[in-house]
Amino acid sequence: MCATLTVDDEGKRVLNTNGKEIGVVRDVDAGVAYVEPGPEMAESIKSRLRRNREIADGMENYRLDEDHIDEITEHEIRLQRF
């Protein structure tokens, strides 16, 4: 699916393919979401997403490009298997 990220997606939960919440979208800029990881974000997912060089408030943020997304709903973003 070709998902389009907008500022309306800020604050949405990010779910893995099993439906577990792995983080929350903190910012969207030019079709890229910056996700604050939750405790369920596996190292395998972190290694596939690029860490944002700027760390806000001491928290790591990971760059989530549109090509990693399977579906965007009103309240959540579901990742593709990758």
BARODO-905737 format. One record per residue: residue number from 1; residue in three letters; chain; x, y, z of N, C-alpha, C in turn. Coordinates in Angstrom, 3 decimals. Example, Ala and Ser with C-alpha at 12.3 -4.5 7.8 and 13.67 -1.06 7.14 Angstrom:
2
<i=1	aa=Ala	ch=A	nxx=13.190	nyy=-5.690	nzz=7.800	caxx=12.300	cayy=-4.500	cazz=7.800	cxx=13.200	cyy=-3.300	czz=7.800>
<i=2	aa=Ser	ch=A	nxx=12.850	nyy=-2.250	nzz=7.080	caxx=13.670	cayy=-1.060	cazz=7.140	cxx=12.900	cyy=0.030	czz=7.870>
# end
This chain:
82
<i=1	aa=Met	ch=A	nxx=0.853	nyy=-1.185	nzz=0.000	caxx=0.000	cayy=0.000	cazz=0.000	cxx=0.889	cyy=1.235	czz=0.000>
<i=2	aa=Cys	ch=A	nxx=0.491	nyy=2.229	nzz=-0.696	caxx=1.217	cayy=3.496	cazz=-0.706	cxx=0.487	cyy=4.440	czz=0.250>
<i=3	aa=Ala	ch=A	nxx=0.994	nyy=4.526	nzz=1.462	caxx=0.374	cayy=5.367	cazz=2.479	cxx=0.938	cyy=6.777	czz=2.379>
<i=4	aa=Thr	ch=A	nxx=0.120	nyy=7.749	nzz=2.743	caxx=0.566	cayy=9.134	cazz=2.757	cxx=0.480	cyy=9.660	czz=4.180>
<i=5	aa=Leu	ch=A	nxx=1.632	nyy=10.015	nzz=4.739	caxx=1.686	cayy=10.541	cazz=6.096	cxx=1.477	cyy=12.049	czz=6.091>
<i=6	aa=Thr	ch=A	nxx=0.692	nyy=12.531	nzz=7.050	caxx=0.444	cayy=13.957	cazz=7.210	cxx=0.549	cyy=14.311	czz=8.688>
<i=7	aa=Val	ch=A	nxx=0.499	nyy=15.598	nzz=8.994	caxx=0.541	cayy=16.027	cazz=10.402	cxx=-0.648	cyy=15.488	czz=11.189>
<i=8	aa=Asp	ch=A	nxx=-1.717	nyy=15.096	nzz=10.507	caxx=-2.867	cayy=14.504	cazz=11.189	cxx=-2.526	cyy=13.153	czz=11.819>
<i=9	aa=Asp	ch=A	nxx=-1.407	nyy=12.550	nzz=11.405	caxx=-0.997	cayy=11.256	cazz=11.936	cxx=-0.175	cyy=11.374	czz=13.219>
<i=10	aa=Glu	ch=A	nxx=0.188	nyy=12.587	nzz=13.598	caxx=0.937	cayy=12.779	cazz=14.836	cxx=0.090	cyy=12.318	czz=16.016>
<i=11	aa=Gly	ch=A	nxx=0.712	nyy=11.575	nzz=16.921	caxx=0.016	cayy=11.051	cazz=18.092	cxx=-0.577	cyy=9.673	czz=17.898>
<i=12	aa=Lys	ch=A	nxx=-0.560	nyy=9.158	nzz=16.673	caxx=-1.120	cayy=7.827	cazz=16.431	cxx=-0.170	cyy=6.747	czz=16.924>
<i=13	aa=Arg	ch=A	nxx=-0.777	nyy=5.650	nzz=17.360	caxx=-0.006	cayy=4.485	cazz=17.777	cxx=0.547	cyy=3.788	czz=16.538>
<i=14	aa=Val	ch=A	nxx=1.736	nyy=3.231	nzz=16.651	caxx=2.342	cayy=2.454	cazz=15.574	cxx=2.330	cyy=0.998	czz=16.011>
<i=15	aa=Leu	ch=A	nxx=1.744	nyy=0.137	nzz=15.164	caxx=1.597	cayy=-1.275	cazz=15.497	cxx=2.437	cyy=-2.135	czz=14.559>
<i=16	aa=Asn	ch=A	nxx=2.998	nyy=-3.232	nzz=15.100	caxx=3.715	cayy=-4.171	cazz=14.244	cxx=2.708	cyy=-5.075	czz=13.542>
<i=17	aa=Thr	ch=A	nxx=3.190	nyy=-6.051	nzz=12.803	caxx=2.289	cayy=-6.919	cazz=12.037	cxx=1.443	cyy=-7.820	czz=12.925>
<i=18	aa=Asn	ch=A	nxx=1.828	nyy=-7.975	nzz=14.199	caxx=1.058	cayy=-8.782	cazz=15.148	cxx=0.052	cyy=-7.954	czz=15.934>
<i=19	aa=Gly	ch=A	nxx=-0.013	nyy=-6.651	nzz=15.647	caxx=-0.963	cayy=-5.784	cazz=16.331	cxx=-0.481	cyy=-5.233	czz=17.656>
<i=20	aa=Lys	ch=A	nxx=0.814	nyy=-5.438	nzz=17.991	caxx=1.362	cayy=-4.885	cazz=19.226	cxx=1.825	cyy=-3.458	czz=18.986>
<i=21	aa=Glu	ch=A	nxx=1.512	nyy=-2.589	nzz=19.949	caxx=1.964	cayy=-1.206	cazz=19.852	cxx=3.465	cyy=-1.163	czz=20.091>
<i=22	aa=Ile	ch=A	nxx=4.186	nyy=-0.554	nzz=19.151	caxx=5.643	cayy=-0.472	cazz=19.278	cxx=6.135	cyy=0.957	czz=19.441>
<i=23	aa=Gly	ch=A	nxx=5.234	nyy=1.930	nzz=19.322	caxx=5.626	cayy=3.317	cazz=19.477	cxx=4.497	cyy=4.262	czz=19.138>
<i=24	aa=Val	ch=A	nxx=4.834	nyy=5.556	nzz=19.164	caxx=3.865	cayy=6.616	cazz=18.888	cxx=4.518	cyy=7.633	czz=17.958>
<i=25	aa=Val	ch=A	nxx=3.752	nyy=8.095	nzz=16.962	caxx=4.257	cayy=9.117	cazz=16.044	cxx=4.317	cyy=10.446	czz=16.781>
<i=26	aa=Arg	ch=A	nxx=5.505	nyy=11.022	nzz=16.858	caxx=5.686	cayy=12.305	cazz=17.540	cxx=5.700	cyy=13.476	czz=16.574>
<i=27	aa=Asp	ch=A	nxx=6.105	nyy=13.227	nzz=15.326	caxx=6.223	cayy=14.318	cazz=14.363	cxx=6.133	cyy=13.738	czz=12.964>
<i=28	aa=Val	ch=A	nxx=5.571	nyy=14.509	nzz=12.037	caxx=5.542	cayy=14.143	cazz=10.624	cxx=6.042	cyy=15.331	czz=9.836>
<i=29	aa=Asp	ch=A	nxx=6.992	nyy=15.057	nzz=8.931	caxx=7.563	cayy=16.115	cazz=8.112	cxx=7.872	cyy=15.558	czz=6.734>
<i=30	aa=Ala	ch=A	nxx=7.291	nyy=16.149	nzz=5.713	caxx=7.547	cayy=15.789	cazz=4.309	cxx=7.377	cyy=14.291	czz=4.051>
<i=31	aa=Gly	ch=A	nxx=6.281	nyy=13.718	nzz=4.541	caxx=5.991	cayy=12.313	cazz=4.281	cxx=6.791	cyy=11.331	czz=5.112>
<i=32	aa=Val	ch=A	nxx=7.431	nyy=11.802	nzz=6.169	caxx=8.214	cayy=10.948	cazz=7.053	cxx=7.700	cyy=11.125	czz=8.477>
<i=33	aa=Ala	ch=A	nxx=7.437	nyy=10.003	nzz=9.145	caxx=7.011	cayy=10.048	cazz=10.541	cxx=8.212	cyy=9.775	czz=11.430>
<i=34	aa=Tyr	ch=A	nxx=8.267	nyy=10.461	nzz=12.554	caxx=9.302	cayy=10.222	cazz=13.551	cxx=8.622	cyy=9.595	czz=14.753>
<i=35	aa=Val	ch=A	nxx=9.027	nyy=8.358	nzz=15.053	caxx=8.347	cayy=7.531	cazz=16.041	cxx=9.171	cyy=7.442	czz=17.320>
<i=36	aa=Glu	ch=A	nxx=8.512	nyy=7.709	nzz=18.437	caxx=9.110	cayy=7.477	cazz=19.742	cxx=8.843	cyy=6.013	czz=20.072>
<i=37	aa=Pro	ch=A	nxx=9.904	nyy=5.207	nzz=20.226	caxx=9.691	cayy=3.775	cazz=20.440	cxx=9.130	cyy=3.475	czz=21.816>
<i=38	aa=Gly	ch=A	nxx=8.301	nyy=2.453	nzz=21.858	caxx=7.809	cayy=1.937	cazz=23.119	cxx=8.612	cyy=0.706	czz=23.502>
<i=39	aa=Pro	ch=A	nxx=8.332	nyy=0.134	nzz=24.666	caxx=9.093	cayy=-1.030	cazz=25.125	cxx=8.926	cyy=-2.259	czz=24.233>
<i=40	aa=Glu	ch=A	nxx=7.875	nyy=-2.297	nzz=23.429	caxx=7.626	cayy=-3.453	cazz=22.565	cxx=8.334	cyy=-3.359	czz=21.211>
<i=41	aa=Met	ch=A	nxx=9.053	nyy=-2.257	nzz=20.953	caxx=9.741	cayy=-2.143	cazz=19.668	cxx=10.973	cyy=-3.043	czz=19.700>
<i=42	aa=Ala	ch=A	nxx=10.935	nyy=-4.072	nzz=18.895	caxx=12.017	cayy=-5.049	cazz=18.854	cxx=13.258	cyy=-4.461	czz=18.195>
<i=43	aa=Glu	ch=A	nxx=14.389	nyy=-5.002	nzz=18.577	caxx=15.655	cayy=-4.566	cazz=17.979	cxx=15.650	cyy=-4.789	czz=16.475>
<i=44	aa=Ser	ch=A	nxx=14.955	nyy=-5.829	nzz=16.005	caxx=14.904	cayy=-6.095	cazz=14.563	cxx=14.209	cyy=-4.968	czz=13.810>
<i=45	aa=Ile	ch=A	nxx=13.202	nyy=-4.369	nzz=14.417	caxx=12.522	cayy=-3.229	cazz=13.792	cxx=13.403	cyy=-1.995	czz=13.881>
<i=46	aa=Lys	ch=A	nxx=14.011	nyy=-1.773	nzz=15.043	caxx=14.892	cayy=-0.618	cazz=15.210	cxx=16.020	cyy=-0.641	czz=14.186>
<i=47	aa=Ser	ch=A	nxx=16.541	nyy=-1.832	nzz=13.910	caxx=17.661	cayy=-1.923	cazz=12.976	cxx=17.244	cyy=-1.610	czz=11.541>
<i=48	aa=Arg	ch=A	nxx=15.964	nyy=-1.770	nzz=11.221	caxx=15.482	cayy=-1.484	cazz=9.868	cxx=15.053	cyy=-0.023	czz=9.694>
<i=49	aa=Leu	ch=A	nxx=14.714	nyy=0.620	nzz=10.799	caxx=14.341	cayy=2.034	cazz=10.765	cxx=15.574	cyy=2.849	czz=11.116>
<i=50	aa=Arg	ch=A	nxx=15.692	nyy=3.993	nzz=10.509	caxx=16.843	cayy=4.843	cazz=10.803	cxx=16.568	cyy=5.698	czz=12.023>
<i=51	aa=Arg	ch=A	nxx=17.531	nyy=5.722	nzz=12.907	caxx=17.381	cayy=6.555	cazz=14.092	cxx=17.544	cyy=8.010	czz=13.674>
<i=52	aa=Asn	ch=A	nxx=16.674	nyy=8.850	nzz=14.198	caxx=16.755	cayy=10.273	cazz=13.931	cxx=17.963	cyy=10.821	czz=14.669>
<i=53	aa=Arg	ch=A	nxx=18.780	nyy=11.607	nzz=13.997	caxx=19.987	cayy=12.143	cazz=14.630	cxx=19.654	cyy=13.104	czz=15.760>
<i=54	aa=Glu	ch=A	nxx=18.554	nyy=13.811	nzz=15.655	caxx=18.161	cayy=14.732	cazz=16.719	cxx=17.297	cyy=13.973	czz=17.710>
<i=55	aa=Ile	ch=A	nxx=17.709	nyy=13.946	nzz=18.939	caxx=16.959	cayy=13.254	cazz=19.971	cxx=16.271	cyy=14.303	czz=20.830>
<i=56	aa=Ala	ch=A	nxx=14.944	nyy=14.297	nzz=20.802	caxx=14.153	cayy=15.299	cazz=21.522	cxx=13.901	cyy=14.834	czz=22.950>
<i=57	aa=Asp	ch=A	nxx=14.106	nyy=15.712	nzz=23.894	caxx=13.823	cayy=15.441	cazz=25.308	cxx=14.477	cyy=14.153	czz=25.791>
<i=58	aa=Gly	ch=A	nxx=15.654	nyy=13.811	nzz=25.250	caxx=16.365	cayy=12.620	cazz=25.674	cxx=15.814	cyy=11.317	czz=25.137>
<i=59	aa=Met	ch=A	nxx=14.797	nyy=11.389	nzz=24.281	caxx=14.187	cayy=10.175	cazz=23.727	cxx=14.678	cyy=9.939	czz=22.309>
<i=60	aa=Glu	ch=A	nxx=14.951	nyy=8.681	nzz=21.996	caxx=15.294	cayy=8.325	cazz=20.624	cxx=14.024	cyy=8.387	czz=19.783>
<i=61	aa=Asn	ch=A	nxx=14.167	nyy=8.822	nzz=18.565	caxx=13.078	cayy=8.785	cazz=17.611	cxx=13.562	cyy=8.047	czz=16.381>
<i=62	aa=Tyr	ch=A	nxx=12.696	nyy=7.249	nzz=15.780	caxx=13.044	cayy=6.480	cazz=14.600	cxx=12.247	cyy=6.979	czz=13.408>
<i=63	aa=Arg	ch=A	nxx=12.924	nyy=7.042	nzz=12.271	caxx=12.333	cayy=7.540	cazz=11.041	cxx=11.522	cyy=6.431	czz=10.393>
<i=64	aa=Leu	ch=A	nxx=10.251	nyy=6.706	nzz=10.142	caxx=9.342	cayy=5.748	cazz=9.528	cxx=8.913	cyy=6.299	czz=8.182>
<i=65	aa=Asp	ch=A	nxx=9.458	nyy=5.730	nzz=7.106	caxx=9.103	cayy=6.160	cazz=5.765	cxx=7.791	cyy=5.519	czz=5.343>
<i=66	aa=Glu	ch=A	nxx=7.119	nyy=6.129	nzz=4.401	caxx=5.822	cayy=5.646	cazz=3.929	cxx=5.896	cyy=4.226	czz=3.370>
<i=67	aa=Asp	ch=A	nxx=7.032	nyy=3.820	nzz=2.809	caxx=7.126	cayy=2.487	cazz=2.222	cxx=7.180	cyy=1.373	czz=3.273>
<i=68	aa=His	ch=A	nxx=7.269	nyy=1.701	nzz=4.575	caxx=7.233	cayy=0.712	cazz=5.651	cxx=5.815	cyy=0.479	czz=6.166>
<i=69	aa=Ile	ch=A	nxx=4.854	nyy=1.246	nzz=5.667	caxx=3.500	cayy=1.242	cazz=6.216	cxx=2.558	cyy=0.397	czz=5.370>
<i=70	aa=Asp	ch=A	nxx=1.773	nyy=-0.430	nzz=6.062	caxx=0.746	cayy=-1.228	cazz=5.402	cxx=-0.581	cyy=-0.482	czz=5.367>
<i=71	aa=Glu	ch=A	nxx=-0.935	nyy=0.152	nzz=6.497	caxx=-2.249	cayy=0.803	cazz=6.590	cxx=-2.223	cyy=1.931	czz=7.607>
<i=72	aa=Ile	ch=A	nxx=-2.939	nyy=3.002	nzz=7.291	caxx=-3.149	cayy=4.105	cazz=8.232	cxx=-4.645	cyy=4.194	czz=8.488>
<i=73	aa=Thr	ch=A	nxx=-5.015	nyy=4.109	nzz=9.767	caxx=-6.428	cayy=4.249	cazz=10.133	cxx=-6.591	cyy=5.534	czz=10.941>
<i=74	aa=Glu	ch=A	nxx=-7.768	nyy=5.734	nzz=11.454	caxx=-8.050	cayy=6.948	cazz=12.223	cxx=-7.187	cyy=7.061	czz=13.481>
<i=75	aa=His	ch=A	nxx=-6.826	nyy=5.902	nzz=14.075	caxx=-6.133	cayy=5.932	cazz=15.363	cxx=-4.774	cyy=5.259	czz=15.365>
<i=76	aa=Glu	ch=A	nxx=-4.397	nyy=4.590	nzz=14.279	caxx=-3.151	cayy=3.838	cazz=14.298	cxx=-2.513	cyy=3.699	czz=12.923>
<i=77	aa=Ile	ch=A	nxx=-1.249	nyy=3.315	nzz=12.962	caxx=-0.476	cayy=3.043	cazz=11.747	cxx=0.053	cyy=1.624	czz=11.883>
<i=78	aa=Arg	ch=A	nxx=-0.244	nyy=0.799	nzz=10.897	caxx=0.224	cayy=-0.598	cazz=10.913	cxx=1.381	cyy=-0.757	czz=9.952>
<i=79	aa=Leu	ch=A	nxx=2.437	nyy=-1.384	nzz=10.444	caxx=3.622	cayy=-1.600	cazz=9.634	cxx=3.467	cyy=-2.818	czz=8.727>
<i=80	aa=Gln	ch=A	nxx=4.204	nyy=-2.794	nzz=7.617	caxx=4.329	cayy=-3.958	cazz=6.751	cxx=5.327	cyy=-4.910	czz=7.394>
<i=81	aa=Arg	ch=A	nxx=5.271	nyy=-6.130	nzz=6.955	caxx=6.314	cayy=-7.075	cazz=7.363	cxx=7.550	cyy=-6.728	czz=6.566>
<i=82	aa=Phe	ch=A	nxx=8.645	nyy=-6.528	nzz=7.241	caxx=9.896	cayy=-6.216	cazz=6.520	cxx=11.079	cyy=-6.820	czz=7.227>
# end
